[in-house]
């Protein structure tokens, strides 16, 4: 009984150890992403097989793009709140509302142009095949037909 | 006194049959409990080298498979989360507001 009990426990301990080792080994990349300063860029580097030089250039482009993106966010927020105020008091589509809607559209176009320009710059930094894959992926994520529409 | 003792009381119906049934029950072997069977198996069968090795190998294989499947799931979740985060950071219409 003693020997049988030992084998029983040994099997369970070995199973737990095997589970832990495999789990830790296979999630090491995910953990290293999360530990890095910019996890989303760390993911990009691995996902698109970027060399250190390519990654450095992509990171520079990313850092240069972010202030422009923040500026655009501020403009969008201001424009949205303007439109919301007008719509709250409106009973019909006034010329002012039309003007603000047109301005919202212009902002969206400007924003999408800026993003697309950035995506092209980033894709050109990557090896051609990875660049094509990146562009196809990022366009699908940001320029879908139902872009901005809530999911049911 | 026993020789002189007489009684008119009648036996209940199927008395003899009932007595024999109780005797059979009393003589029937007691079925061992599940725990006793398991303990017996662990004590006598599991220590056989071939079975012990198979048992440990099967449990290790289960541990490896479950660990790999869960790690795969977790890695996919983290990658998906980071890809969405990358898009959210770049898209002013999706960017988190402070």
gemmi code that builds the backbone of each chain (N, CA, C; Angstrom):
import gemmi

chains = {
    "A": [
        ("UNK", (0.842, -1.220, 0.000), (0.000, 0.000, 0.000), (0.866, 1.254, 0.000)),
        ("UNK", (1.960, 1.194, 0.792), (2.833, 2.355, 0.920), (3.467, 2.703, -0.430)),
        ("UNK", (3.946, 1.652, -1.097), (4.593, 1.844, -2.393), (3.570, 2.307, -3.447)),
        ("UNK", (2.391, 1.713, -3.397), (1.322, 2.098, -4.323), (0.940, 3.556, -4.118)),
        ("UNK", (0.816, 3.967, -2.862), (0.484, 5.361, -2.548), (1.549, 6.308, -3.055)),
        ("UNK", (2.800, 5.889, -2.914), (3.911, 6.715, -3.397), (3.817, 6.896, -4.922)),
        ("UNK", (3.519, 5.821, -5.614), (3.409, 5.900, -7.092), (2.224, 6.791, -7.480)),
        ("UNK", (1.134, 6.652, -6.744), (-0.061, 7.470, -7.001), (0.280, 8.961, -6.890)),
        ("UNK", (0.946, 9.311, -5.792), (1.312, 10.719, -5.557), (2.359, 11.176, -6.575)),
        ("UNK", (3.302, 10.287, -6.879), (4.350, 10.622, -7.851), (3.736, 10.980, -9.211)),
        ("UNK", (2.736, 10.208, -9.622), (2.058, 10.473, -10.906), (1.409, 11.841, -10.904)),
        ("UNK", (0.719, 12.168, -9.809), (0.025, 13.463, -9.721), (1.030, 14.624, -9.713)),
        ("UNK", (2.115, 14.441, -8.958), (3.133, 15.499, -8.896), (3.794, 15.678, -10.275)),
        ("UNK", (4.074, 14.554, -10.943), (4.700, 14.631, -12.275), (3.768, 15.333, -13.255)),
        ("UNK", (2.468, 15.051, -13.166), (1.497, 15.692, -14.065), (1.455, 17.197, -13.811)),
        ("UNK", (1.431, 17.578, -12.535), (1.388, 19.004, -12.190), (2.662, 19.704, -12.651)),
        ("UNK", (3.799, 19.027, -12.476), (5.078, 19.617, -12.896), (5.120, 19.769, -14.413)),
        ("UNK", (4.644, 18.748, -15.124), (4.644, 18.806, -16.598), (3.740, 19.955, -17.058)),
        ("UNK", (2.582, 20.065, -16.425), (1.649, 21.157, -16.764), (2.327, 22.513, -16.568)),
        ("UNK", (2.927, 22.693, -15.385), (3.551, 23.983, -15.054), (4.687, 24.334, -16.003)),
        ("UNK", (5.539, 23.356, -16.278), (6.698, 23.616, -17.160), (6.231, 24.012, -18.559)),
        ("UNK", (5.292, 23.226, -19.106), (4.831, 23.503, -20.480), (4.104, 24.843, -20.527)),
        ("UNK", (3.262, 25.090, -19.521), (2.497, 26.346, -19.509), (3.442, 27.549, -19.443)),
        ("UNK", (4.414, 27.478, -18.535), (5.349, 28.608, -18.376), (6.196, 28.803, -19.632)),
        ("UNK", (6.635, 27.671, -20.230), (7.474, 27.775, -21.431), (6.680, 28.363, -22.596)),
        ("UNK", (5.449, 27.913, -22.762), (4.658, 28.356, -23.923), (4.073, 29.761, -23.751)),
        ("UNK", (4.013, 30.270, -22.518), (3.470, 31.622, -22.348), (4.593, 32.637, -22.113)),
        ("UNK", (5.845, 32.203, -22.299), (6.957, 33.130, -22.020), (6.919, 34.336, -22.963)),
        ("UNK", (6.529, 34.117, -24.235), (6.488, 35.250, -25.174), (5.403, 36.246, -24.750)),
        ("UNK", (4.254, 35.713, -24.342), (3.158, 36.590, -23.907), (3.571, 37.400, -22.680)),
        ("UNK", (4.286, 36.743, -21.771), (4.726, 37.458, -20.560), (5.765, 38.522, -20.904)),
        ("UNK", (6.644, 38.193, -21.871), (7.672, 39.187, -22.230), (7.031, 40.400, -22.907)),
        ("UNK", (5.934, 40.186, -23.679), (5.206, 41.328, -24.259), (4.715, 42.241, -23.136)),
        ("UNK", (4.074, 41.602, -22.154), (3.430, 42.386, -21.087), (4.437, 43.113, -20.208)),
        ("UNK", (5.660, 42.562, -20.130), (6.679, 43.204, -19.298), (7.315, 44.398, -20.004)),
        ("UNK", (7.216, 44.433, -21.343), (7.928, 45.490, -22.078), (7.244, 46.850, -21.892)),
        ("UNK", (7.987, 47.891, -22.217), (7.497, 49.250, -21.982), (6.279, 49.548, -22.862)),
        ("UNK", (6.357, 49.131, -24.124), (5.223, 49.314, -25.047), (4.807, 47.936, -25.555)),
        ("UNK", (3.905, 47.278, -24.834), (3.548, 45.895, -25.187), (3.044, 45.746, -26.620)),
        ("UNK", (2.277, 46.764, -27.100), (1.712, 46.628, -28.443), (2.803, 46.653, -29.515)),
        ("UNK", (3.892, 47.415, -29.252), (5.004, 47.445, -30.209), (5.830, 46.152, -30.105)),
        ("UNK", (5.957, 45.639, -28.886), (6.673, 44.360, -28.705), (5.942, 43.260, -29.472)),
        ("UNK", (4.618, 43.303, -29.414), (3.817, 42.323, -30.160), (4.055, 42.487, -31.662)),
        ("UNK", (4.062, 43.760, -32.125), (4.250, 44.046, -33.556), (5.589, 43.479, -34.048)),
        ("UNK", (6.605, 43.643, -33.224), (7.950, 43.176, -33.604), (7.941, 41.658, -33.839)),
        ("UNK", (7.301, 40.952, -32.934), (7.280, 39.483, -33.050), (6.339, 39.051, -34.174)),
        ("UNK", (5.174, 39.680, -34.216), (4.155, 39.279, -35.191), (4.643, 39.460, -36.626)),
        ("UNK", (5.405, 40.530, -36.878), (5.850, 40.814, -38.244), (7.357, 40.581, -38.425)),
        ("UNK", (7.929, 39.792, -37.523), (9.349, 39.370, -37.636), (10.281, 40.533, -37.947)),
        ("UNK", (10.211, 41.598, -37.170), (11.039, 42.768, -37.449), (12.432, 42.588, -36.849)),
        ("UNK", (13.423, 43.031, -37.604), (14.790, 43.030, -37.058), (14.885, 44.197, -36.074)),
        ("UNK", (15.977, 44.260, -35.337), (16.127, 45.344, -34.364), (16.124, 46.710, -35.047)),
        ("UNK", (16.789, 46.799, -36.219), (16.850, 48.075, -36.944), (15.456, 48.478, -37.438)),
        ("UNK", (14.723, 47.500, -37.970), (13.354, 47.782, -38.455), (12.455, 48.188, -37.294)),
        ("UNK", (12.633, 47.495, -36.188), (11.808, 47.805, -35.026), (12.113, 49.205, -34.494)),
        ("UNK", (13.380, 49.578, -34.534), (13.779, 50.909, -34.058), (13.095, 51.976, -34.918)),
        ("UNK", (13.109, 51.766, -36.224), (12.499, 52.724, -37.153), (10.967, 52.776, -36.943)),
        ("UNK", (10.371, 51.610, -36.777), (8.913, 51.559, -36.540), (8.577, 52.282, -35.230)),
        ("UNK", (9.400, 52.080, -34.215), (9.159, 52.748, -32.928), (9.275, 54.258, -33.066)),
        ("UNK", (10.239, 54.708, -33.876), (10.393, 56.158, -34.102), (9.163, 56.728, -34.823)),
        ("UNK", (8.716, 55.998, -35.839), (7.517, 56.444, -36.574), (6.315, 56.498, -35.629)),
        ("UNK", (6.214, 55.479, -34.792), (5.113, 55.383, -33.832), (5.152, 56.583, -32.876)),
        ("UNK", (6.338, 56.859, -32.347), (6.484, 57.967, -31.382), (6.181, 59.308, -32.055)),
        ("UNK", (6.550, 59.431, -33.322), (6.287, 60.688, -34.039), (4.798, 60.849, -34.353)),
        ("UNK", (4.128, 59.719, -34.539), (2.706, 59.762, -34.905), (1.807, 60.100, -33.708)),
        ("UNK", (2.192, 59.631, -32.512), (1.296, 59.755, -31.358), (0.868, 61.194, -31.022)),
        ("UNK", (1.781, 62.198, -31.047), (1.315, 63.558, -30.755), (0.270, 64.048, -31.757)),
        ("UNK", (0.461, 63.672, -33.041), (-0.512, 64.066, -34.073), (-1.861, 63.404, -33.784)),
        ("UNK", (-1.788, 62.151, -33.347), (-3.013, 61.401, -33.040), (-3.743, 62.046, -31.855)),
        ("UNK", (-2.976, 62.436, -30.843), (-3.580, 63.079, -29.657), (-4.239, 64.399, -30.037)),
        ("UNK", (-3.564, 65.159, -30.912), (-4.097, 66.430, -31.379), (-5.427, 66.182, -32.110)),
        ("UNK", (-5.441, 65.142, -32.922), (-6.656, 64.796, -33.665), (-7.771, 64.377, -32.699)),
        ("UNK", (-7.412, 63.654, -31.658), (-8.400, 63.244, -30.644), (-9.057, 64.471, -30.020)),
        ("UNK", (-8.229, 65.474, -29.701), (-8.760, 66.693, -29.080), (-9.736, 67.364, -30.036)),
        ("UNK", (-9.337, 67.487, -31.304), (-10.215, 68.133, -32.297), (-11.537, 67.375, -32.433)),
        ("UNK", (-11.446, 66.043, -32.446), (-12.658, 65.216, -32.590), (-13.573, 65.421, -31.381)),
        ("UNK", (-12.980, 65.448, -30.186), (-13.788, 65.638, -28.969), (-14.484, 66.991, -28.968)),
        ("UNK", (-13.741, 68.026, -29.370), (-14.326, 69.382, -29.417), (-15.473, 69.399, -30.423)),
        ("UNK", (-15.211, 68.821, -31.597), (-16.225, 68.809, -32.654), (-17.461, 68.011, -32.217)),
        ("UNK", (-17.223, 66.872, -31.563), (-18.357, 66.043, -31.099), (-19.203, 66.791, -30.089)),
        ("UNK", (-18.535, 67.472, -29.169), (-19.322, 68.159, -28.139), (-20.097, 69.334, -28.748)),
        ("UNK", (-19.488, 69.991, -29.760), (-20.196, 71.074, -30.454), (-21.475, 70.533, -31.116)),
        ("UNK", (-21.289, 69.428, -31.794), (-22.408, 68.810, -32.510), (-23.491, 68.331, -31.539)),
        ("UNK", (-23.065, 67.753, -30.423), (-24.018, 67.263, -29.428), (-24.862, 68.406, -28.867)),
        ("UNK", (-24.218, 69.556, -28.620), (-24.937, 70.727, -28.085), (-25.991, 71.188, -29.081)),
        ("UNK", (-25.582, 71.262, -30.348), (-26.517, 71.700, -31.386), (-27.680, 70.723, -31.506)),
        ("UNK", (-27.350, 69.437, -31.503), (-28.390, 68.414, -31.685), (-29.353, 68.376, -30.502)),
        ("UNK", (-28.846, 68.685, -29.306), (-29.693, 68.643, -28.118), (-30.817, 69.677, -28.198)),
        ("UNK", (-30.535, 70.812, -28.833), (-31.534, 71.881, -28.894), (-32.281, 71.885, -30.223)),
        ("UNK", (-31.881, 71.019, -31.164), (-32.448, 71.107, -32.526), (-33.769, 70.373, -32.657)),
        ("UNK", (-34.612, 70.919, -33.544), (-35.861, 70.215, -33.896), (-35.857, 69.891, -35.383)),
        ("UNK", (-34.872, 70.434, -36.071), (-34.747, 70.182, -37.516), (-33.268, 70.324, -37.896)),
        ("UNK", (-32.942, 69.928, -39.119), (-31.547, 70.048, -39.563), (-31.300, 71.492, -40.019)),
        ("UNK", (-30.675, 72.232, -39.143), (-30.409, 73.636, -39.452), (-29.138, 73.745, -40.298)),
        ("UNK", (-28.942, 74.887, -40.972), (-27.698, 75.063, -41.746), (-26.453, 74.921, -40.858)),
        ("UNK", (-26.585, 75.334, -39.589), (-25.445, 75.218, -38.679), (-25.098, 73.740, -38.402)),
        ("UNK", (-26.144, 72.953, -38.224), (-25.921, 71.507, -38.008), (-25.262, 70.910, -39.250)),
        ("UNK", (-25.766, 71.299, -40.412), (-25.175, 70.796, -41.665), (-23.693, 71.135, -41.735)),
        ("UNK", (-23.388, 72.383, -41.316), (-21.987, 72.835, -41.346), (-21.121, 71.982, -40.397)),
        ("UNK", (-21.670, 71.726, -39.214), (-20.895, 70.960, -38.224), (-20.749, 69.496, -38.633)),
        ("UNK", (-21.807, 68.978, -39.278), (-21.714, 67.592, -39.782), (-20.637, 67.496, -40.858)),
        ("UNK", (-20.607, 68.519, -41.724), (-19.584, 68.545, -42.780), (-18.190, 68.640, -42.154)),
        ("UNK", (-18.090, 69.420, -41.095), (-16.804, 69.556, -40.413), (-16.386, 68.209, -39.762)),
        ("UNK", (-17.372, 67.512, -39.205), (-17.085, 66.189, -38.623), (-16.576, 65.243, -39.701)),
        ("UNK", (-17.208, 65.305, -40.859), (-16.778, 64.428, -41.967), (-15.372, 64.783, -42.408)),
        ("UNK", (-15.103, 66.097, -42.463), (-13.774, 66.536, -42.889), (-12.710, 66.023, -41.905)),
        ("UNK", (-13.056, 66.118, -40.610), (-12.125, 65.636, -39.576), (-11.867, 64.141, -39.721)),
        ("UNK", (-12.948, 63.398, -39.991), (-12.797, 61.954, -40.139), (-11.906, 61.633, -41.336)),
        ("UNK", (-12.117, 62.356, -42.432), (-11.281, 62.134, -43.626), (-9.818, 62.451, -43.308)),
        ("UNK", (-9.628, 63.572, -42.617), (-8.256, 63.982, -42.277), (-7.595, 62.923, -41.381)),
        ("UNK", (-8.383, 62.439, -40.434), (-7.889, 61.440, -39.492), (-7.522, 60.144, -40.222)),
        ("UNK", (-8.398, 59.717, -41.124), (-8.143, 58.463, -41.851), (-6.960, 58.612, -42.800)),
        ("UNK", (-6.824, 59.799, -43.394), (-5.683, 60.041, -44.294), (-4.384, 59.967, -43.492)),
        ("UNK", (-4.400, 60.603, -42.321), (-3.216, 60.603, -41.464), (-2.838, 59.177, -41.034)),
        ("UNK", (-3.847, 58.428, -40.664), (-3.599, 57.040, -40.242), (-3.033, 56.212, -41.387)),
        ("UNK", (-3.688, 56.360, -42.537), (-3.268, 55.574, -43.711), (-1.828, 55.909, -44.099)),
        ("UNK", (-1.495, 57.199, -44.023), (-0.125, 57.624, -44.337), (0.864, 56.936, -43.374)),
        ("UNK", (0.485, 56.915, -42.102), (1.337, 56.263, -41.104), (1.466, 54.760, -41.393)),
        ("UNK", (0.358, 54.128, -41.726), (0.397, 52.688, -42.005), (1.327, 52.396, -43.185)),
        ("UNK", (1.240, 53.229, -44.217), (2.119, 53.015, -45.386), (3.588, 53.195, -44.993)),
        ("UNK", (3.848, 54.223, -44.191), (5.242, 54.453, -43.756), (5.768, 53.254, -42.976)),
        ("UNK", (4.922, 52.755, -42.054), (5.346, 51.604, -41.245), (5.562, 50.384, -42.135)),
        ("UNK", (4.637, 50.154, -43.069), (4.748, 48.958, -43.925), (6.009, 49.026, -44.787)),
        ("UNK", (6.393, 50.259, -45.203), (7.602, 50.392, -46.030), (8.888, 50.145, -45.229)),
        ("UNK", (8.759, 50.223, -43.916), (9.928, 49.951, -43.063), (10.157, 48.443, -42.909)),
        ("UNK", (9.097, 47.687, -43.153), (9.176, 46.233, -42.943), (9.678, 45.540, -44.210)),
        ("UNK", (10.118, 44.280, -44.078), (10.419, 43.499, -45.292), (9.146, 43.430, -46.160)),
        ("UNK", (9.293, 43.408, -47.509), (8.116, 43.544, -48.392), (6.945, 42.619, -48.039)),
        ("UNK", (7.240, 41.365, -47.820), (6.149, 40.411, -47.563), (5.426, 40.753, -46.254)),
        ("UNK", (6.204, 41.073, -45.222), (5.613, 41.426, -43.921), (4.863, 42.750, -44.029)),
        ("UNK", (5.419, 43.674, -44.834), (4.769, 44.970, -45.035), (3.389, 44.796, -45.653)),
        ("UNK", (3.314, 43.905, -46.641), (2.008, 43.645, -47.286), (1.037, 43.030, -46.276)),
        ("UNK", (1.555, 42.119, -45.484), (0.704, 41.450, -44.480), (0.229, 42.469, -43.437)),
        ("UNK", (1.149, 43.337, -43.018), (0.805, 44.374, -42.031), (-0.296, 45.279, -42.587)),
        ("UNK", (-0.095, 45.740, -43.834), (-1.071, 46.656, -44.439), (-2.437, 45.999, -44.549)),
        ("UNK", (-2.438, 44.778, -44.998), (-3.710, 44.073, -45.164), (-4.410, 43.934, -43.797)),
        ("UNK", (-3.641, 43.594, -42.764), (-4.221, 43.417, -41.425), (-4.742, 44.740, -40.862)),
        ("UNK", (-3.897, 45.787, -40.931), (-4.260, 47.053, -40.291), (-5.417, 47.743, -41.040)),
        ("UNK", (-5.450, 47.569, -42.360), (-6.564, 48.167, -43.118), (-7.871, 47.466, -42.760)),
        ("UNK", (-7.764, 46.164, -42.593), (-8.971, 45.411, -42.213), (-9.487, 45.875, -40.850)),
        ("UNK", (-8.544, 46.175, -39.938), (-8.939, 46.577, -38.582), (-9.470, 48.000, -38.524)),
        ("UNK", (-8.984, 48.885, -39.382), (-9.353, 50.294, -39.250), (-10.239, 50.809, -40.387)),
        ("UNK", (-10.314, 50.078, -41.492), (-11.133, 50.561, -42.607), (-12.167, 49.530, -43.033)),
        ("UNK", (-12.721, 48.858, -42.045), (-13.775, 47.886, -42.345), (-15.019, 48.625, -42.827)),
        ("UNK", (-15.887, 47.962, -43.607), (-17.122, 48.633, -44.050), (-17.976, 49.099, -42.875)),
        ("UNK", (-17.945, 48.346, -41.754), (-18.772, 48.736, -40.599), (-17.963, 49.534, -39.579)),
        ("UNK", (-16.906, 50.193, -40.057), (-16.015, 50.964, -39.188), (-16.805, 51.950, -38.335)),
        ("UNK", (-16.622, 51.898, -37.048), (-17.296, 52.844, -36.146), (-18.728, 52.496, -35.825)),
        ("UNK", (-19.229, 51.421, -36.443), (-20.617, 51.047, -36.164), (-20.626, 50.085, -34.979)),
        ("UNK", (-21.599, 50.271, -34.068), (-21.648, 49.346, -32.932), (-22.036, 47.946, -33.399)),
        ("UNK", (-21.405, 46.941, -32.765), (-21.730, 45.545, -33.095), (-22.997, 45.142, -32.360)),
        ("UNK", (-23.819, 44.323, -33.041), (-25.057, 43.857, -32.392), (-24.764, 42.693, -31.476)),
    ],
    "B": [
        ("UNK", (-39.644, -30.009, 32.003), (-40.533, -28.859, 31.849), (-40.786, -28.556, 30.387)),
        ("UNK", (-39.737, -28.754, 29.620), (-39.877, -28.542, 28.176), (-40.807, -29.607, 27.574)),
        ("UNK", (-40.674, -30.823, 28.146), (-41.508, -31.911, 27.617), (-42.985, -31.679, 27.884)),
        ("UNK", (-43.205, -30.984, 28.994), (-44.602, -30.750, 29.368), (-45.186, -29.518, 28.693)),
        ("UNK", (-44.270, -28.667, 28.132), (-44.728, -27.380, 27.581), (-45.471, -27.592, 26.270)),
        ("UNK", (-46.641, -27.035, 26.195), (-47.468, -27.114, 24.978), (-47.934, -25.711, 24.620)),
        ("UNK", (-48.050, -25.445, 23.323), (-48.593, -24.141, 22.920), (-49.544, -24.324, 21.761)),
        ("UNK", (-50.581, -23.497, 21.719), (-51.564, -23.567, 20.628), (-51.310, -22.492, 19.584)),
        ("UNK", (-50.310, -21.618, 19.887), (-50.062, -20.490, 18.951), (-49.603, -21.026, 17.592)),
        ("UNK", (-50.132, -20.416, 16.520), (-49.740, -20.855, 15.164), (-48.621, -19.944, 14.651)),
        ("UNK", (-47.799, -20.512, 13.805), (-46.676, -19.730, 13.232), (-47.218, -18.738, 12.203)),
        ("UNK", (-46.585, -17.593, 12.085), (-47.036, -16.635, 11.050), (-46.826, -17.235, 9.657)),
        ("UNK", (-47.550, -16.735, 8.651), (-47.413, -17.315, 7.307), (-45.987, -17.152, 6.786)),
        ("UNK", (-45.499, -18.152, 6.033), (-44.167, -18.182, 5.391), (-43.051, -18.009, 6.417)),
        ("UNK", (-43.286, -18.523, 7.624), (-42.288, -18.386, 8.694), (-40.977, -19.086, 8.341)),
        ("UNK", (-41.108, -20.311, 7.861), (-39.904, -21.084, 7.543), (-39.089, -20.415, 6.443)),
        ("UNK", (-39.811, -19.929, 5.438), (-39.136, -19.266, 4.299), (-38.354, -18.041, 4.784)),
        ("UNK", (-38.991, -17.286, 5.708), (-38.346, -16.086, 6.264), (-37.084, -16.437, 7.049)),
        ("UNK", (-37.164, -17.499, 7.810), (-35.994, -17.920, 8.609), (-34.838, -18.279, 7.696)),
        ("UNK", (-35.143, -19.082, 6.643), (-34.061, -19.493, 5.725), (-33.465, -18.294, 4.983)),
        ("UNK", (-34.337, -17.308, 4.654), (-33.816, -16.115, 3.942), (-32.833, -15.356, 4.837)),
        ("UNK", (-33.196, -15.242, 6.114), (-32.312, -14.519, 7.052), (-30.988, -15.263, 7.234)),
        ("UNK", (-31.074, -16.560, 7.222), (-29.838, -17.355, 7.349), (-28.955, -17.123, 6.111)),
        ("UNK", (-29.597, -17.092, 4.917), (-28.831, -16.872, 3.684), (-28.151, -15.505, 3.700)),
        ("UNK", (-28.899, -14.481, 4.137), (-28.332, -13.118, 4.194), (-27.121, -13.079, 5.125)),
        ("UNK", (-27.300, -13.762, 6.268), (-26.221, -13.716, 7.271), (-24.960, -14.395, 6.745)),
        ("UNK", (-25.159, -15.437, 5.887), (-23.998, -16.182, 5.392), (-23.386, -15.578, 4.129)),
        ("UNK", (-24.166, -14.681, 3.459), (-23.675, -14.097, 2.189), (-22.424, -13.269, 2.451)),
        ("UNK", (-21.393, -13.330, 1.556), (-20.175, -12.533, 1.760), (-20.476, -11.037, 1.648)),
        ("UNK", (-19.868, -10.245, 2.517), (-20.106, -8.799, 2.517), (-19.347, -8.171, 1.350)),
        ("UNK", (-20.067, -7.372, 0.494), (-19.408, -6.721, -0.652), (-18.459, -5.641, -0.135)),
        ("UNK", (-17.229, -5.630, -0.581), (-16.290, -4.618, -0.087), (-16.672, -3.224, -0.598)),
        ("UNK", (-16.341, -2.196, 0.173), (-16.677, -0.829, -0.247), (-15.768, -0.410, -1.397)),
        ("UNK", (-16.191, 0.672, -2.082), (-15.417, 1.180, -3.233), (-14.012, 1.571, -2.777)),
        ("UNK", (-13.939, 2.214, -1.629), (-12.634, 2.666, -1.122), (-11.712, 1.491, -0.834)),
        ("UNK", (-12.357, 0.431, -0.310), (-11.548, -0.755, -0.009), (-10.990, -1.348, -1.297)),
        ("UNK", (-11.814, -1.337, -2.357), (-11.361, -1.879, -3.652), (-10.216, -1.023, -4.195)),
        ("UNK", (-10.397, 0.306, -4.108), (-9.352, 1.219, -4.614), (-8.056, 1.034, -3.828)),
        ("UNK", (-8.196, 0.968, -2.504), (-7.010, 0.801, -1.648), (-6.304, -0.506, -1.969)),
        ("UNK", (-7.113, -1.526, -2.200), (-6.556, -2.844, -2.538), (-5.799, -2.770, -3.870)),
        ("UNK", (-6.413, -2.044, -4.828), (-5.810, -1.900, -6.170), (-4.487, -1.128, -6.073)),
        ("UNK", (-4.538, -0.053, -5.285), (-3.315, 0.763, -5.134), (-2.206, -0.049, -4.466)),
        ("UNK", (-2.610, -0.837, -3.506), (-1.617, -1.605, -2.747), (-1.034, -2.777, -3.504)),
        ("UNK", (-1.836, -3.379, -4.393), (-1.352, -4.617, -5.022), (-1.073, -4.491, -6.518)),
        ("UNK", (-1.950, -3.774, -7.238), (-1.812, -3.729, -8.707), (-0.905, -2.588, -9.156)),
        ("UNK", (-1.106, -1.393, -8.606), (-0.347, -0.207, -9.059), (1.174, -0.361, -8.934)),
        ("UNK", (1.683, -1.012, -7.878), (3.146, -1.117, -7.775), (3.797, -1.982, -8.862)),
        ("UNK", (3.022, -2.678, -9.682), (3.656, -3.479, -10.752), (4.383, -2.515, -11.685)),
        ("UNK", (5.637, -2.800, -11.977), (6.469, -1.822, -12.714), (5.841, -1.308, -14.017)),
        ("UNK", (5.313, -2.215, -14.814), (4.770, -1.790, -16.119), (3.579, -0.855, -15.916)),
        ("UNK", (2.734, -1.219, -14.975), (1.531, -0.405, -14.744), (1.908, 0.941, -14.128)),
        ("UNK", (2.856, 0.907, -13.196), (3.286, 2.158, -12.549), (3.869, 3.117, -13.588)),
        ("UNK", (4.698, 2.583, -14.483), (5.303, 3.433, -15.526), (4.231, 3.987, -16.449)),
        ("UNK", (3.275, 3.165, -16.832), (2.192, 3.614, -17.716), (1.359, 4.694, -17.038)),
        ("UNK", (1.065, 4.467, -15.766), (0.253, 5.425, -15.000), (0.933, 6.796, -14.964)),
        ("UNK", (2.226, 6.789, -14.625), (2.965, 8.069, -14.553), (3.044, 8.699, -15.944)),
        ("UNK", (3.297, 7.888, -16.980), (3.421, 8.415, -18.344), (2.110, 9.046, -18.811)),
        ("UNK", (0.999, 8.381, -18.503), (-0.315, 8.919, -18.921), (-0.586, 10.244, -18.223)),
        ("UNK", (-0.293, 10.305, -16.914), (-0.543, 11.560, -16.182), (0.362, 12.685, -16.694)),
        ("UNK", (1.618, 12.361, -17.000), (2.529, 13.390, -17.543), (2.007, 13.873, -18.897)),
        ("UNK", (1.550, 12.928, -19.719), (1.016, 13.305, -21.042), (-0.202, 14.221, -20.885)),
        ("UNK", (-1.058, 13.910, -19.915), (-2.237, 14.756, -19.667), (-1.784, 16.154, -19.232)),
        ("UNK", (-0.807, 16.194, -18.323), (-0.294, 17.482, -17.840), (0.278, 18.315, -18.976)),
        ("UNK", (1.056, 17.671, -19.855), (1.670, 18.384, -20.992), (0.578, 18.909, -21.929)),
        ("UNK", (-0.391, 18.068, -22.232), (-1.448, 18.457, -23.173), (-2.279, 19.624, -22.632)),
        ("UNK", (-2.691, 19.497, -21.379), (-3.520, 20.561, -20.785), (-2.702, 21.858, -20.669)),
        ("UNK", (-1.440, 21.728, -20.261), (-0.569, 22.910, -20.148), (-0.383, 23.590, -21.480)),
        ("UNK", (-0.162, 22.787, -22.522), (0.037, 23.351, -23.856), (-1.251, 24.031, -24.338)),
        ("UNK", (-2.389, 23.366, -24.148), (-3.667, 23.926, -24.631), (-3.978, 25.244, -23.921)),
        ("UNK", (-3.776, 25.269, -22.613), (-4.093, 26.502, -21.870), (-3.113, 27.619, -22.214)),
        ("UNK", (-1.841, 27.254, -22.408), (-0.838, 28.262, -22.765), (-1.143, 28.835, -24.155)),
        ("UNK", (-1.541, 27.955, -25.046), (-1.885, 28.376, -26.407), (-3.047, 29.375, -26.370)),
        ("UNK", (-4.032, 29.044, -25.561), (-5.222, 29.899, -25.410), (-4.823, 31.261, -24.817)),
        ("UNK", (-3.985, 31.216, -23.789), (-3.568, 32.442, -23.106), (-2.723, 33.322, -24.040)),
        ("UNK", (-1.822, 32.693, -24.790), (-0.978, 33.450, -25.720), (-1.846, 34.098, -26.795)),
        ("UNK", (-2.808, 33.345, -27.304), (-3.706, 33.890, -28.338), (-4.491, 35.083, -27.773)),
        ("UNK", (-4.927, 34.947, -26.520), (-5.697, 36.036, -25.890), (-4.834, 37.291, -25.754)),
        ("UNK", (-3.593, 37.108, -25.284), (-2.697, 38.265, -25.094), (-2.386, 38.916, -26.450)),
        ("UNK", (-2.116, 38.083, -27.463), (-1.793, 38.628, -28.788), (-2.977, 39.412, -29.362)),
        ("UNK", (-4.149, 38.855, -29.177), (-5.344, 39.522, -29.682), (-5.549, 40.862, -28.970)),
        ("UNK", (-5.359, 40.840, -27.665), (-5.514, 42.053, -26.854), (-4.503, 43.120, -27.300)),
        ("UNK", (-3.264, 42.693, -27.543), (-2.222, 43.659, -27.929), (-2.435, 44.182, -29.344)),
        ("UNK", (-2.935, 43.335, -30.226), (-3.197, 43.811, -31.592), (-4.312, 44.861, -31.565)),
        ("UNK", (-5.325, 44.599, -30.742), (-6.415, 45.590, -30.616), (-5.898, 46.879, -29.986)),
        ("UNK", (-5.000, 46.720, -29.036), (-4.443, 47.889, -28.354), (-3.624, 48.730, -29.341)),
        ("UNK", (-2.868, 48.058, -30.208), (-2.068, 48.755, -31.211), (-2.991, 49.609, -32.101)),
        ("UNK", (-4.095, 49.010, -32.532), (-5.032, 49.740, -33.399), (-5.677, 50.901, -32.635)),
        ("UNK", (-6.044, 50.645, -31.382), (-6.691, 51.697, -30.575), (-5.755, 52.882, -30.353)),
        ("UNK", (-4.474, 52.588, -30.181), (-3.501, 53.671, -29.949), (-3.375, 54.552, -31.190)),
        ("UNK", (-3.513, 53.936, -32.369), (-3.286, 54.687, -33.603), (-4.524, 55.361, -34.168)),
        ("UNK", (-5.668, 54.870, -33.794), (-6.906, 55.369, -34.402), (-7.568, 56.390, -33.464)),
        ("UNK", (-7.606, 57.669, -33.834), (-8.200, 58.669, -32.937), (-9.661, 58.388, -32.597)),
        ("UNK", (-10.345, 57.661, -33.459), (-11.755, 57.365, -33.162), (-11.901, 56.198, -32.192)),
        ("UNK", (-10.823, 55.471, -31.981), (-10.879, 54.346, -31.034), (-9.980, 54.603, -29.816)),
        ("UNK", (-9.121, 55.612, -29.915), (-8.118, 55.870, -28.863), (-8.802, 56.142, -27.531)),
        ("UNK", (-8.283, 55.553, -26.450), (-8.855, 55.828, -25.123), (-8.665, 57.288, -24.738)),
        ("UNK", (-9.720, 57.902, -24.233), (-9.644, 59.306, -23.812), (-9.268, 59.385, -22.342)),
        ("UNK", (-8.447, 60.397, -21.989), (-8.057, 60.558, -20.581), (-9.078, 61.410, -19.836)),
    ],
}
model = gemmi.Model(1)
for chain_id, residues in chains.items():
    chain = gemmi.Chain(chain_id)
    for i, (resn, *xyz) in enumerate(residues, 1):
        res = gemmi.Residue()
        res.name, res.seqid = resn, gemmi.SeqId(i, " ")
        for name, pos in zip(("N", "CA", "C"), xyz):
            atom = gemmi.Atom()
            atom.name, atom.element = name, gemmi.Element(name[0])
            atom.pos, atom.b_iso = gemmi.Position(*pos), 0.0
            res.add_atom(atom)
        chain.add_residue(res)
    model.add_chain(chain)
structure = gemmi.Structure()
structure.add_model(model)
structure.setup_entities()
